[in-house]
Amino acid sequence: MDSSVAAFTYEDVMTSAISDVDSRPHFANVLYEKRGAVAYVRVNRPKVLNALNRSTWTELRGALEDARDDAAVRGVILTGAGDKAFVAGADISELAHVSAVEAEASSRFGQAVLDLIENLGKPVIAAINGFALGGGCETAMACTIRIAAPHAKFGQPEVKLGLLPGGGGTQRLPRLIGKGRALQLILTGGMINAEEAHRIGLVNEIVPAAELMQRAEAILREIAANGPIAVRYALEATNKGMDTSQNEGLALEAAYFGLCAGTEDKKEGTSAFLDKRAPQFRGR
């Protein structure tokens, strides 16, 4: 089957927290490490509330590409440095000086990085530890699952700068919370708290700040106990299906279902169920 999918067992994942840190690229504005089956990506510009400039976008892409290409990595946790912000948005000092042509190119570049997050083929958990505004809210929305600390804040305030969301906010936000709620946030530039974000479906869970990373790790362990090929194709079927009609999405689902049925993991999963034992998936 797909040789890029890791041969990983549940026991491998459970020991990830005590594994040695793997070799990894190093960046100036992003802290990146791998422990066992988890890659940790932390935007590290706390003095500017982890605002995204071009070099930070570039480093995010580099870290995510490394996590995507490492067969040992089964999931990613994305967060921000410090306790005030996940990502507070674009770096306004940089944005203030771009031309119209440069702004469009910058938007497309950021969109490509967020598309990489959304379609990584592995779950990406956003651990939202503070402000998630503008590009930060858009970054969170590109993630597979979003969990937030109680003090987290969300919004798309671009209209207050004479702009509109340029990192996918006009597209992902309506898909997540509905057109009416999305337009209210986008057009007012207003900000909502974690409780409201949870109520409208923008975040999956609210978790005490001190437990945010542990909860993200627990979610990834739960996912990683399942068949890796099945997880990857379930992600693809869901993401691609969102951009098609329901009938086209159902056909896509059936095709992926058939692909999974031809794997060794399917044989192992069904045999383990019938034998009343834990499956040992190998990603084949």
Long-range contacts (C-beta under 8 A, 24 or more apart in sequence): 1-229, 1-259, 1-262, 1-263, 1-264, 1-283, 1-284, 2-229, 2-232, 2-283, 4-71, 5-71, 5-228, 5-229, 5-232, 5-283, 5-284, 6-37, 6-71, 6-72, 6-73, 6-74, 6-228, 6-283, 7-71, 7-282, 7-283, 7-284, 8-37, 8-72, 8-74, 8-224, 8-228, 8-281, 8-282, 8-283, 9-280, 9-281, 9-282, 10-224, 10-225, 10-278, 10-280, 12-36, 12-37, 13-37, 13-74, 13-220, 13-221, 13-224, 13-225, 14-221, 16-217, 16-221, 17-217, 22-70, 22-72, 24-66, 25-62, 25-63, 25-66, 27-59, 27-62, 27-63, 28-55, 28-59, 29-53, 29-55, 29-56, 29-59, 30-56, 30-59, 30-60, 30-62, 30-63, 31-81, 32-63, 32-66, 34-67, 34-70, 34-72, 34-73, 36-72, 37-72, 37-73, 37-74, 37-75, 37-220, 37-224, 38-73, 38-74, 38-75, 38-76, 38-77, 38-217, 38-220, 39-63, 39-66, 39-67, 39-70, 39-73, 39-75, 39-76, 39-77, 40-76, 40-77, 40-79, 41-67, 41-76, 41-77, 41-78, 41-79, 42-78, 42-79, 42-80, 42-81, 43-78, 43-79, 43-80, 43-81, 43-86, 43-87, 44-81, 45-81, 46-80, 46-81, 46-82, 46-84, 46-85, 48-88, 48-91, 49-80, 49-84, 49-85, 49-87, 49-88, 49-130, 49-131, 50-80, 50-81, 50-82, 50-85, 50-86, 50-87, 50-88, 50-136, 51-87, 51-88, 51-89, 51-90, 51-91, 51-92, 52-87, 52-89, 52-90, 52-91, 52-110, 52-135, 52-136, 52-139, 53-90, 53-91, 53-94, 54-94, 54-106, 54-109, 56-91, 57-109, 57-110, 57-113, 60-113, 61-112, 61-113, 61-116, 64-113, 64-116, 64-117, 64-120, 65-116, 67-120, 67-122, 68-116, 68-120, 68-121, 68-122, 73-122, 74-122, 74-220, 74-223, 74-224, 74-228, 75-122, 75-123, 75-124, 75-125, 75-220, 75-223, 75-224, 76-120, 76-122, 76-123, 76-124, 76-125, 77-124, 77-125, 77-127, 77-213, 77-216, 77-217, 77-220, 78-117, 78-124, 78-125, 78-126, 78-127, 78-139, 78-143, 79-126, 79-127, 79-128, 79-129, 79-212, 79-213, 79-216, 80-129, 80-130, 80-136, 82-129, 82-130, 83-129, 83-130, 83-209, 84-130, 84-131, 85-129, 85-130, 85-131, 85-132, 85-136, 86-126, 86-127, 86-128, 86-129, 86-130, 86-131, 86-132, 86-136, 86-139, 86-140, 86-152, 87-131, 87-132, 87-133, 87-135, 87-136, 87-139, 87-140, 88-130, 88-131, 88-132, 88-133, 88-134, 88-136, 89-131, 89-133, 89-134, 89-135, 89-136, 89-157, 90-134, 90-135, 92-161, 95-161, 103-166, 106-166, 107-166, 107-167, 110-135, 110-138, 110-166, 110-167, 111-166, 111-167, 111-168, 114-138, 114-139, 114-141, 114-142, 114-167, 114-168, 115-142, 115-168, 117-142, 117-143, 118-142, 118-143, 118-144, 118-239, 119-235, 119-236, 119-239, 121-232, 121-235, 121-236, 122-231, 122-232, 122-235, 123-219, 123-220, 123-223, 123-231, 123-235, 125-216, 125-219, 125-220, 127-212, 127-213, 127-215, 127-216, 128-152, 128-154, 128-194, 128-203, 128-212, 129-209, 129-212, 133-157, 133-191, 134-158, 134-165, 134-167, 134-169, 135-166, 135-167, 137-169, 137-173, 138-165, 138-167, 138-168, 138-169, 138-172, 139-167, 140-203, 141-168, 141-169, 141-172, 141-173, 141-176, 141-202, 142-168, 142-172, 144-235, 145-204, 145-219, 146-202, 146-203, 146-204, 147-203, 147-204, 147-205, 147-206, 147-207, 147-212, 147-215, 147-216, 147-219, 148-194, 148-197, 148-198, 148-203, 148-205, 148-206, 148-207, 148-212, 149-194, 149-206, 149-207, 149-208, 149-209, 149-212, 150-194, 150-195, 150-206, 150-208, 150-209, 151-194, 151-209, 152-193, 152-194, 152-197, 152-203, 153-191, 153-192, 153-193, 153-194, 154-191, 154-192, 154-193, 154-194, 154-197, 154-202, 154-203, 155-185, 155-189, 155-190, 155-191, 155-192, 156-185, 156-186, 156-189, 157-189, 157-190, 157-191, 158-186, 158-189, 159-186, 159-187, 159-188, 159-189, 160-189, 173-202, 175-242, 176-201, 176-202, 177-201, 177-202, 226-281, 227-260, 227-263, 227-265, 227-266, 227-268, 227-269, 227-279, 227-281, 227-283, 228-265, 228-281, 228-283, 229-259, 229-260, 229-263, 229-265, 229-283, 229-284, 230-260, 230-265, 230-266, 230-269, 233-259, 233-260
